[in-house]
Amino acid sequence: MAKPRSETSYREIITRAVCGKGRKFSEATHHIQPGEMPTSILGCWIINHTYKANKRGDTVEVSGTYDINVWYSFVNNTKTDVATQTVSYTEIVPLTMKDENVISEELEVVAKAVQQPNTLEATISEDGKTVEVQVERDFIVECVGETKVAVAVNPDGLIQEYPVDQVTEEEDFEQIDPHFMQHKR
């Protein structure tokens, strides 16, 4: 005799989940002081990028440093040198997605550089003494914390099982359209 079906009931489960997300793209200009008056810029690259992130209210503060290396010529393009300068920055990334059901205020903050800081342009300043380096940065951040989710509970406590000996016959495949997932462009 089958049990009468009851209404669907729910259980609240406490789990760790992404409770906030944000992304920020930004550009900055840094002024590098070479040892000599530059004649021309031969190259510019950024290395040794490090950063950390902390939640501050409804935002995440990403603080970091990187080294800017400017390869330049001087003395009318007869000599070259590399000027290196470590710069620091702080990005405030707003959280555009926030879960209001967070149980604990202790959140793990994860920040990822979508693209490492990159030089857009390096030019000699008007006074000829410094090099202006335009840099782009792009970060995504996530806050992970405890939250509640509700799941439906099967009142019968049964999970439908499928027989192990059920075999798919060759003619079962003849009815499948092999092009059902073609990309549309």
Rosetta blueprint (number, residue, H / E / L):
1 M L
2 A L
3 K L
4 P L
5 R L
6 S L
7 E L
8 T L
9 S E
10 Y E
11 R E
12 E E
13 I E
14 I E
15 T E
16 R E
17 A E
18 V E
19 C E
20 G E
21 K E
22 G E
23 R E
24 K E
25 F E
26 S E
27 E E
28 A E
29 T E
30 H E
31 H E
32 I E
33 Q L
34 P L
35 G L
36 E L
37 M L
38 P E
39 T E
40 S E
41 I E
42 L E
43 G E
44 C E
45 W E
46 I E
47 I E
48 N E
49 H E
50 T E
51 Y E
52 K E
53 A E
54 N E
55 K E
56 R E
57 G L
58 D L
59 T E
60 V E
61 E E
62 V E
63 S E
64 G E
65 T E
66 Y E
67 D E
68 I E
69 N E
70 V E
71 W E
72 Y E
73 S E
74 F E
75 V L
76 N L
77 N L
78 T L
79 K E
80 T E
81 D E
82 V E
83 A E
84 T E
85 Q E
86 T E
87 V E
88 S E
89 Y E
90 T E
91 E E
92 I E
93 V E
94 P E
95 L L
96 T L
97 M E
98 K E
99 D L
100 E L
101 N L
102 V E
103 I L
104 S L
105 E L
106 E L
107 L L
108 E E
109 V E
110 V E
111 A E
112 K E
113 A E
114 V E
115 Q E
116 Q E
117 P E
118 N E
119 T E
120 L E
121 E E
122 A E
123 T E
124 I E
125 S L
126 E L
127 D L
128 G L
129 K L
130 T L
131 V E
132 E E
133 V E
134 Q E
135 V E
136 E E
137 R E
138 D E
139 F E
140 I E
141 V E
142 E E
143 C E
144 V E
145 G E
146 E E
147 T E
148 K E
149 V E
150 A E
151 V E
152 A E
153 V E
154 N L
155 P L
156 D L
157 G L
158 L L
159 I L
160 Q L
161 E L
162 Y L
163 P L
164 V L
165 D L
166 Q L
167 V L
168 T L
169 E L
170 E H
171 E H
172 D H
173 F H
174 E L
175 Q L
176 I L
177 D L
178 P L
179 H L
180 F L
181 M L
182 Q L
183 H L
184 K L
185 R L
